[in-house]
């Protein structure tokens, strides 16, 4: 794949002759007038205007795979004509070999050039009512032929402006306005006779130079640098686009795929944005995104969950649209459960793992106390054992197949423990695994997940609970351990100090405290804090008959791990 070049006029001619279209994956046109005039200033200065990416595809493929294509906007109207008109579907064909270009990168720039050189812009005037037609005067792009490039590195060297006919007829400050689109009508040898002489500009050196340069830049210089990608599947070119995109806001593949939904369901973006805004503000907050919503829609409707353009054909999108109310409600119910369980953006490792919970609710699953307990166990185990760390689509598919054959009204984690996932992983926990977690995981999302199982009765959705070090973190800092005498009468050597500093962050030294209580406890030694602590619910898994002073840290950790491990095994085995 190598660079190719074309003149701007050639590209404009291609658009007019229906050789270039915009695929549905593109966003709507968003450039402002100032961006367009700056683009033309860059063109006049000979500055690069970015690389373009064109997808060469046969019309027969577009027709057979039902790829949605759109034409360019010519006369942009902020109220009445801001969406690209759809291309003919199916495309008329003279032969199976006929091809078109679909713009994968450069839509905003090409649309801006097409509007400027072929059409007009109608944007609402300030202080005018939206319903007033006069609030949207049509303006065309004009070039001040008396522009003079200064040597002061000014922000703009060549003055372009969108103007109405009335504005052009009232020039100010010696400016000479020329309608830019007219320049494309002339060959170089026609400029003198058809433009300069007829307008009596023969003695205006600046105007002649600017007019000649404008003509050269638009009709002679090969300014459009582009890559051409030839493939039958749009999915095969999206990855190329994500890597090569060189202008504007770089879109992810998910963003591009999301646009294909919008092409078949025009309110999809507003509906999904509204839902994301709502659920991400629930409780302590979440980070759900378009990827989650799109994959979940496919999952709930028993469709393939691979995020590919071909997955979102018109029939599939309409199925999502028709079930959107039910999908939305299942997602909302799921997020409320997550909040009740104490999970949020700080401790959810894999949002993909949440999708089967939505599926269960979508299919009519109950949320009685027993089912809630099992759903919470599923979420914890799926994250702790990293079931969705690799081959997530495969994991989703296997879980969905199993859920289809078990009772839908009751959730049991045991129904899923027999599934063998990629890498020989499973959701079946073993006694040895549970013991390993106490040394493997340090304070973070994983330890919170396990603590949420060990502290099931906390009102997570009513109060924010933090992970607290029972023996305070700061007790292990600096020289505080140097003068400590162990029960054996010995002092700590460096090896033991490092061991304790690791263990202070592990599960057996952690508990869940309400945020304000955690702040008040702060650096208080455990033995002192327990003397004034009255809430027994938070002080669970305290071994009896031992000292809670720091010098007895080893025994405290050993005995507390035994209590916590026993409870986790009771819950999970």
C-alpha positions in Angstrom: 0.0 0.0 0.0 1.6 3.2 -1.2 0.7 6.9 -1.3 -1.2 8.1 -4.3 -2.0 11.7 -5.2 -4.9 13.6 -6.8 -5.8 17.3 -7.3 -8.6 18.7 -5.2 -10.6 19.4 -8.4 -10.3 15.7 -9.4 -11.7 14.6 -6.1 -14.5 17.1 -6.3 -15.3 15.7 -9.8 -15.2 12.2 -8.4 -17.8 13.1 -5.7 -20.0 14.8 -8.3 -19.8 11.7 -10.6 -20.8 9.4 -7.7 -17.5 7.7 -7.4 -16.9 8.6 -3.7 -19.2 7.9 -0.8 -19.2 8.0 3.0 -19.7 4.7 4.9 -22.1 4.5 7.8 -19.2 4.2 10.2 -18.4 7.9 9.7 -19.6 10.5 12.2 -21.9 13.4 11.3 -20.3 16.5 9.8 -19.2 18.8 12.6 -16.7 21.3 11.3 -17.3 25.0 11.9 -16.8 27.8 9.3 -13.5 28.9 10.9 -12.1 25.4 10.5 -13.0 25.4 6.8 -11.4 28.8 6.2 -8.2 27.7 8.0 -8.1 24.6 5.8 -8.1 26.8 2.7 -5.5 29.1 4.1 -3.3 26.0 4.6 -4.0 24.9 1.0 -2.9 28.3 -0.3 0.3 28.2 1.9 1.2 24.8 0.5 1.0 23.2 3.9 0.1 19.5 4.1 -3.5 18.9 5.0 -3.2 15.3 6.2 -3.4 11.9 4.6 -6.7 10.4 3.4 -7.8 6.8 3.5 -10.1 5.4 0.8 -11.6 2.0 0.7 -12.0 0.6 -2.8 -14.9 -1.8 -2.9 -17.0 -3.3 -5.6 -20.6 -2.2 -5.8 -21.6 -5.8 -5.9 -20.1 -6.4 -2.5 -21.8 -3.3 -1.0 -25.1 -4.5 -2.3 -24.8 -8.1 -1.2 -23.5 -7.3 2.3 -25.9 -4.4 2.7 -23.2 -1.9 3.7 -24.9 1.5 4.2 -23.3 4.4 2.2 -24.0 8.1 2.2 -23.5 10.9 -0.2 -21.7 14.1 0.7 -23.6 17.1 2.1 -23.5 19.9 -0.5 -25.6 22.7 1.0 -25.2 22.4 4.7 -28.1 23.8 6.8 -27.7 23.7 10.5 -31.4 23.0 11.1 -32.7 21.4 7.9 -29.8 19.7 6.1 -27.1 18.5 8.5 -27.3 14.8 7.8 -25.7 13.1 4.9 -28.3 11.9 2.4 -28.3 8.1 1.9 -26.8 6.6 -1.2 -29.0 4.6 -3.5 -29.5 1.1 -2.2 -28.8 -1.2 -3.9 -26.2 0.6 -6.1 -27.1 0.5 -9.8 -24.5 -1.5 -11.6 -23.3 -1.8 -15.1 -21.0 -4.7 -14.3 -19.9 -6.7 -11.3 -16.5 -5.0 -11.5 -17.7 -1.5 -10.9 -16.1 0.0 -7.8 -16.5 3.0 -5.5 -14.4 4.7 -2.9 -15.6 4.9 0.6 -13.9 7.5 2.8 -12.4 6.0 5.9 -10.3 8.9 7.0 -10.7 12.5 5.8 -14.5 12.9 5.9 -14.5 16.2 7.6 -11.9 17.7 5.3 -13.4 16.3 2.1 -16.9 17.5 3.1 -15.6 20.9 4.0 -13.9 21.2 0.6 -17.0 19.9 -1.2 -19.3 22.4 0.6 -16.9 25.3 -0.1 -16.3 24.5 -3.7 -19.8 23.3 -4.7 -22.3 24.4 -2.1 -23.1 26.7 0.7 -23.4 26.9 4.5 -26.5 28.1 6.5 -25.8 28.5 10.2 -28.1 30.2 12.7 -27.4 33.8 13.3 -27.1 35.0 16.9 -30.2 36.3 18.6 -32.5 34.8 16.0 -35.2 32.3 16.7 -34.5 28.7 15.6 -37.9 28.5 13.8 -37.2 31.6 11.8 -36.1 30.7 8.3 -34.3 34.1 8.0 -32.1 33.0 10.9 -30.2 30.7 8.5 -28.9 32.8 5.5 -27.1 30.8 2.9 -23.4 31.7 2.7 -20.7 30.8 0.1 -17.0 30.8 0.4 -15.2 33.9 -0.8 -11.5 34.7 -1.1 -10.2 38.2 -0.5 -7.9 38.7 -3.6 -6.2 41.5 -1.8 -4.9 39.2 0.9 -1.2 39.7 1.4 1.0 37.2 3.1 3.0 38.9 5.8 6.3 37.9 7.2 5.1 38.1 10.8 3.8 34.6 11.1 0.3 35.8 11.4 -2.4 33.2 12.3 -4.0 33.6 8.9 -2.2 34.6 5.7 -5.0 34.3 3.1 -8.4 35.6 4.0 -11.3 33.3 3.3 -14.8 34.0 4.5 -18.4 32.6 4.1 -20.6 35.5 3.0 -24.0 36.2 1.6 -24.5 38.0 -1.7 -25.5 41.1 0.2 -22.4 41.1 2.2 -20.2 40.7 -0.9 -21.8 43.7 -2.5 -20.7 46.0 0.4 -16.9 45.5 0.5 -15.0 47.2 3.2 -11.3 48.2 3.8 -10.4 47.7 0.1 -11.1 44.0 0.1 -11.8 42.3 -3.2 -14.0 39.2 -2.7 -14.0 36.4 -5.2 -16.4 33.4 -5.2 -14.1 30.5 -4.7 -16.2 27.8 -6.5 -16.0 29.8 -9.8 -12.3 29.1 -10.1 -12.9 25.5 -11.0 -14.7 26.5 -14.3 -11.5 27.8 -15.9 -8.4 26.4 -17.5 -5.1 28.3 -16.8 -5.1 30.0 -20.2 -8.7 31.2 -19.6 -8.1 33.1 -16.3 -6.8 36.2 -18.1 -9.5 36.6 -20.7 -12.5 35.2 -18.7 -11.8 36.5 -15.2 -9.1 39.2 -15.0 -9.9 41.3 -18.0 -13.7 40.9 -17.7 -13.5 42.1 -14.1 -11.1 44.9 -15.0 -8.3 43.6 -12.7 -5.5 43.8 -15.3 -3.6 46.3 -13.3 -4.2 44.7 -9.9 -1.0 42.7 -9.4 -2.0 41.3 -6.0 -5.4 40.1 -7.2 -3.8 38.4 -10.3 -1.2 36.6 -8.2 -3.7 35.4 -5.7 -6.2 34.3 -8.3 -3.5 32.4 -10.2 -2.2 30.7 -7.0 -5.8 29.7 -6.0 -6.3 28.1 -9.4 -2.9 26.3 -9.2 -3.6 24.9 -5.7 -7.1 23.6 -6.6 -6.7 22.4 -10.1 -3.0 21.6 -10.7 -1.2 20.7 -7.4 -1.8 17.2 -6.3 -2.6 18.1 -2.7 -4.8 15.1 -1.9 -2.4 12.3 -0.6 -4.2 9.1 0.0 -3.9 5.4 0.7 -6.2 3.0 -1.2 -7.3 -0.1 0.6 -9.0 -2.8 -1.4 -11.0 -5.5 0.4 -14.4 -7.1 0.4 -15.0 -6.9 4.2 -15.2 -3.6 6.0 -14.0 -5.2 9.2 -10.6 -6.0 7.5 -10.1 -2.3 6.8 -11.2 -0.9 10.2 -8.0 -2.1 11.9 -6.0 -0.3 9.2 -8.0 2.8 9.8 -7.4 2.8 13.6 -3.7 2.6 13.0 -3.3 5.0 10.1 -5.8 7.7 11.1 -3.8 10.9 11.0 -6.3 13.7 11.3 -8.9 14.9 13.7 -10.1 12.9 16.7 -8.9 9.4 16.3 -11.8 6.9 16.7 -11.6 3.5 18.2 -13.0 0.5 16.3 -15.9 0.4 18.7 -16.7 4.1 17.9 -16.8 3.2 14.2 -19.0 0.2 14.7 -21.3 2.2 16.9 -21.9 4.5 13.9 -23.3 1.6 11.9 -26.0 1.2 14.4 -26.9 4.9 14.1 -27.2 4.4 10.3 -30.1 2.1 10.8 -31.5 3.6 14.1 -31.2 7.3 14.1 -32.0 7.7 17.8 -29.5 5.1 18.9 -26.8 7.5 19.9 -29.1 9.6 22.1 -30.7 6.6 23.7 -27.4 4.9 24.5 -25.7 8.1 25.6 -28.6 8.8 28.0 -28.4 5.3 29.4 -24.7 5.5 29.9 -25.0 8.8 31.6 -27.6 7.4 34.0 -25.9 4.1 35.0 -22.4 5.7 35.3 -23.8 8.1 37.9 -25.4 5.4 40.0 -23.9 5.0 43.5 -20.2 5.5 43.6 -20.0 5.6 39.8 -19.1 3.3 37.0 -17.2 3.3 33.7 -19.6 1.6 31.3 -19.0 2.5 27.6 -20.4 1.9 24.1 -18.5 -1.3 23.9 -20.4 -2.8 26.8 -23.8 -1.7 25.6 -23.2 -3.0 22.0 -21.9 -6.3 23.1 -24.6 -6.7 25.7 -27.4 -6.0 23.2 -26.0 -8.8 21.0 -25.6 -11.1 23.9 -29.2 -10.6 25.3 -30.7 -11.2 21.9 -28.7 -14.5 21.4 -26.7 -13.1 18.5 -22.9 -13.5 17.9 -21.1 -11.1 20.2 -18.1 -10.4 18.0 -18.0 -6.7 17.4 -17.9 -6.6 13.6 -19.7 -4.3 11.1 -21.4 -7.3 9.5 -22.9 -8.2 12.9 -24.8 -4.9 12.8 -26.8 -5.4 9.6 -30.2 -3.6 9.4 -32.2 -6.6 10.6 -30.0 -7.0 13.7 -30.1 -3.3 14.6 -33.9 -3.2 14.2 -34.1 -6.2 16.6 -32.1 -4.2 19.1 -34.3 -1.2 18.6 -37.5 -3.2 19.1 -36.2 -4.7 22.3 -34.4 -1.6 23.6 -36.9 -0.9 26.4 -36.4 -4.4 27.9 -32.6 -4.3 27.3 -32.4 -0.9 29.0 -34.4 -2.1 32.0 -32.2 -5.2 32.5 -29.1 -3.1 32.4 -30.5 -0.7 35.0 -31.5 -3.5 37.3 -28.0 -5.0 37.0 -26.3 -1.7 37.9 -28.6 -1.3 40.9 -27.5 -4.8 42.0 -23.8 -3.9 41.5 -24.3 -0.8 43.7 -26.1 -3.0 46.4 -23.1 -5.4 46.3 -20.7 -2.5 46.8 -19.1 -2.8 43.4 -18.1 0.4 41.4 -15.5 1.8 39.0 -12.8 1.4 41.7 -13.2 -2.4 42.1 -14.7 -3.8 38.9 -11.9 -5.4 36.9 -13.8 -6.7 33.9 -17.1 -5.1 32.7 -17.5 -8.0 30.3 -18.1 -10.3 33.3 -21.2 -8.2 34.1 -23.0 -9.1 30.8 -24.2 -12.6 31.9 -25.8 -11.0 34.9 -27.8 -8.7 32.6 -28.7 -11.7 30.5 -30.1 -13.5 33.6 -32.2 -10.5 34.4 -33.3 -10.0 30.8 -34.6 -13.5 30.7 -36.7 -13.0 33.7 -34.4 -14.1 36.5 -35.4 -13.5 40.1 -33.5 -11.3 42.6 -34.6 -13.1 45.8 -31.9 -13.1 48.5 -30.5 -16.5 47.5 -30.2 -15.5 43.8 -28.6 -12.2 44.8 -26.0 -14.1 46.9 -25.2 -16.4 44.0 -24.9 -13.5 41.5 -22.5 -11.8 43.8 -20.4 -14.9 44.1 -20.4 -15.3 40.3 -19.1 -11.7 39.8 -16.4 -12.2 42.4 -15.2 -15.5 41.1 -15.3 -14.4 37.5 -13.1 -11.5 38.4 -10.8 -13.2 40.9 -10.1 -16.1 38.5 -9.9 -13.8 35.5 -12.4 -15.8 33.4 -12.7 -12.9 31.0 -9.0 -12.0 30.8 -8.5 -13.7 27.4 -11.0 -15.0 24.8 -13.8 -13.1 26.4 -16.2 -13.7 23.5 -15.7 -17.4 23.9 -16.3 -17.2 27.7 -19.5 -15.2 27.1 -20.7 -17.7 24.6 -20.0 -20.7 26.8 -21.8 -19.1 29.8 -24.8 -18.2 27.6 -25.1 -21.8 26.3 -25.2 -23.1 29.8 -27.7 -20.5 31.0 -30.0 -21.5 28.2 -30.4 -25.1 29.6 -30.7 -24.3 33.3 -33.8 -22.8 35.0 -34.0 -19.1 34.2 -35.8 -18.0 37.3 -33.0 -19.0 39.8 -29.3 -18.3 39.6 -26.8 -20.8 40.9 -23.0 -20.4 40.5 -22.7 -24.2 40.6 -24.5 -24.4 37.2 -21.4 -22.7 35.7 -18.6 -24.4 37.5 -18.4 -27.3 35.0 -17.6 -25.0 32.1 -14.0 -25.3 30.8 -12.7 -21.9 29.5 -9.7 -21.1 27.4 -6.5 -21.9 29.2 -8.2 -24.7 31.2 -9.8 -22.1 33.5 -13.0 -22.7 35.3 -15.2 -21.0 37.9 -14.8 -24.0 40.3 -12.7 -22.9 43.3 -10.5 -25.2 45.2 -9.3 -25.1 48.8 -5.7 -24.5 47.8 -6.7 -21.6 45.5 -8.5 -19.9 48.3 -5.5 -20.2 50.6 -3.2 -18.8 47.9 -5.4 -15.7 47.5 -4.3 -14.6 51.0 -0.7 -14.2 49.9 -1.3 -13.4 46.2 -3.5 -10.3 46.3 -2.6 -7.0 47.9 -5.1 -4.3 48.7 -7.0 -3.3 45.6 -10.0 -4.5 43.5 -9.4 -8.2 44.1 -9.2 -7.9 47.9 -12.3 -5.8 48.0 -14.2 -8.5 46.0 -13.2 -11.1 48.6 -14.0 -8.8 51.5 -17.5 -8.2 50.0 -18.2 -11.9 50.4 -16.8 -11.9 53.9 -18.9 -8.9 55.0 -22.3 -9.7 53.3 -24.5 -7.6 55.5 -23.0 -4.2 55.1 -25.3 -1.6 53.5 -23.0 -0.9 50.6 -25.4 1.2 48.6 -26.1 3.5 51.6 -22.6 4.1 52.8 -19.2 4.1 51.0 -17.0 1.4 52.5 -13.2 1.5 52.3 -10.6 -1.2 52.8 -8.9 -0.6 56.1 -5.6 -1.9 57.4 -6.4 -3.4 60.8 -2.8 -2.9 61.8 -2.3 0.6 60.3 -0.1 0.9 57.2 2.1 3.5 58.8 3.0 1.2 61.7 5.3 -0.6 59.4 7.1 2.5 58.0 10.5 4.0 58.7 12.2 3.0 61.9 9.0 2.1 63.8 9.9 -1.6 63.5 13.5 -1.2 64.7 12.7 -1.1 68.4 9.9 -3.7 68.3 10.5 -6.8 70.4 8.9 -10.0 69.3 7.1 -12.3 71.8 10.2 -14.6 71.5 12.3 -11.7 72.9 14.1 -11.2 69.5 14.2 -8.1 67.4 13.0 -8.0 63.7 15.7 -8.6 61.1 15.5 -7.0 57.7 14.0 -10.1 56.1 11.2 -10.2 58.6 10.6 -6.4 58.2 10.2 -6.8 54.5 7.9 -9.8 55.0 5.6 -7.8 57.3 5.5 -4.8 54.9 4.2 -7.1 52.3 1.7 -8.9 54.5 0.3 -5.6 55.9 -1.4 -5.1 52.4 -2.8 -8.7 52.2 -6.3 -9.9 52.9 -5.8 -11.1 56.5 -4.9 -7.5 57.6 -7.8 -5.9 55.8 -11.4 -5.1 56.8 -14.2 -3.0 55.4 -15.0 0.3 57.3 -17.4 3.0 56.5 -15.5 5.9 55.0 -15.8 8.3 57.9 -15.0 5.6 60.4 -11.9 4.6 58.4 -10.7 8.2 58.5 -11.2 8.5 62.2 -9.3 5.2 62.8 -6.5 6.3 60.6 -3.1 5.5 62.4 -4.6 4.2 65.6 -2.9 1.0 66.7 -5.3 -2.0 66.4 -5.1 -2.8 70.1 -6.2 0.7 71.0 -8.9 1.0 68.4 -10.5 -2.3 69.5 -11.0 -0.9 73.0 -13.3 1.8 71.7 -14.8 -0.1 68.8 -18.5 -1.0 69.3 -19.7 -2.1 65.9 -19.3 -5.9 66.0 -20.4 -6.3 62.3 -17.2 -4.6 61.2 -14.9 -6.4 63.6 -15.5 -9.9 62.3 -12.9 -12.6 62.0 -11.0 -11.5 65.1 -9.1 -14.5 66.6 -9.6 -14.9 70.4 -7.0 -15.5 73.0 -4.2 -13.7 71.4 -2.5 -10.3 71.7 -3.5 -7.6 69.2 -0.3 -5.6 69.6 1.9 -5.1 66.6 4.7 -7.3 67.9 2.3 -10.3 67.7 1.6 -9.6 64.0 2.6 -13.0 62.8 0.2 -14.9 65.0 -2.6 -12.4 64.3 -2.2 -12.9 60.6 -2.1 -16.7 60.9 -5.1 -17.0 63.1 -7.2 -14.4 61.2 -6.4 -16.0 57.9 -7.7 -19.3 59.3 -11.0 -17.7 60.2 -11.4 -15.9 56.9 -10.3 -18.8 54.8 -12.8 -21.1 56.6 -15.6 -18.7 55.8 -14.6 -18.2 52.1 -14.4 -22.0 51.7 -17.9 -22.3 53.2 -19.2 -19.7 50.7 -17.4 -20.9 47.6 -16.8 -24.6 47.9 
